[in-house]
Amino acid sequence: MNHAASPAPLSPSPAPDARFVVSLKGVSIAFDGLPVLKEVSFSVAPAETRILLGPAGVGKSVLLKAIIGLLRPRSGRVELFGEDISR
């Protein structure tokens, strides 16, 4: 009888109380004292799609870097599956 272990899931399991995949609450980021994002708040629920659209230099990449944890906001919270990643 073969008792091979099942493979680990490819995506993180949502926390039991997570209503959103991504949630930003009052996120602000500045570089050298110049604000790039100021009190940005929005949420994306499971199966929803959002588009970031705007001219160069308005903070689209900075926002995405905050969402994936490469940048920490000066203030506010970034949550993935209900877990605060901004600390």
TAFEN-V313127 format. One record per pair of residues at least 24 apart in sequence whose ideal C-beta (glycine too) atoms are under 6 Angstrom apart, sorted by sequence separation. I is the first residue (numbers start at 1). J is the second residue. D is the distance in whole Angstrom. If there is no record, write none. Layout:
I:J:D + I:J:D
//
This chain:
20:45:5 + 21:46:6 + 36:62:5 + 29:62:6 + 29:73:5 + 30:74:6 + 22:67:6 + 28:73:6 + 29:74:6 + 27:73:4 + 28:74:5 + 28:75:5 + 28:76:6 + 27:76:4 + 26:76:4 + 25:76:6 + 25:77:5 + 24:78:6 + 23:79:4 + 18:81:5 + 18:82:3 + 17:82:6 + 15:81:6 + 14:81:5 + 15:82:4 + 12:81:6
//
